[in-house]
C-alpha cells in the first residue's frame, strides 16, 4: 500500500461569484468547487437575497469565536427552524447552549489526534483504491 496519491482533478472555483440560489444548488454537488474566489480570500462572505443576509464565515479565528469562545451570542435556531422545522432534531450541529456543550464533550474523545492516527492507514488505503 502506498501512502502517496495524487488527485487528478482539483476543484476550481468559479470565475465569477454565483448567485445565492445557484450557489446552494452547486454546493450540494461540490461544496469546494462551487465556492468563488471570495470564499478563499475574505474572512466573511455575505449574500443578500430575498430580504435576508446569509453570512459564510471562512476565517478560522472567527469560526472559533462563533462556535467556542462566544457561542452564547450566536444562534443557529432561526435558520434551522425555518429550513428544517421540527425535523431537524437536536443533534450536535443544531443543538445550542448546555445541550450542545454536553454533546460536544461526549463526542470530543472520538476526535483526539492520537486516536485518529489509528485510522490513517485505512483512510489512505480507501483513498488509494478510489483514485
Buried (B, 14 or more C-beta within 10 A) or exposed (E): EEEEEEEEEEEEBBEEBBEBEEBBEBBEEEEEBBBBEBBEEBEEBEBEEEEEEBEEBBEEEBEEBBBEEEBEEEEBEEEBEEEEEEEBEEEEEBBBEEEBEEBBEEEEEEEEEEEEEEEEEEEBEEEEEEE
